[in-house]
Amino acid sequence: MIKLNVLYPQPASVEQFEKDYATHIQLLHEKLGIPTDQKPYSVIKYMSNQNGPAPFYQMFVMPFENEEAFHAAMASQEMQDIAADAHRISSGGNPVILIGNEE
């Protein structure tokens, strides 16, 4: 299984990021035809520890059945629109995109 991981740096304004992210997730559902009551992805919010805030605010993870499905999705105009919006809302710097193969 291939996993798309999007790491968002600490935002300039958490409140604004949360508002923008809610709209971003709505866009994801609309563009990919995901029913609003389904969540085929996970979102992890990072916590501060004794060393201070985490370098990233949150991570979005979306699985794909295989490499072909991943590449087809990433090549679509819908996913390009979603990626552009991810960059727009990431006020703390560009999001970090990692692609992994779950063993």
Secondary structure, DSSP 8 states (H G I E B T S, - for coil): -EEEEEEEE--S-HHHHHHHHHHHHHHHHHHHT--TT---SEEEE---BTTBS-SEEEEEEEEESSHHHHHHHHHSHHHHHHHHHHHHH-TTS--EEEEEE--
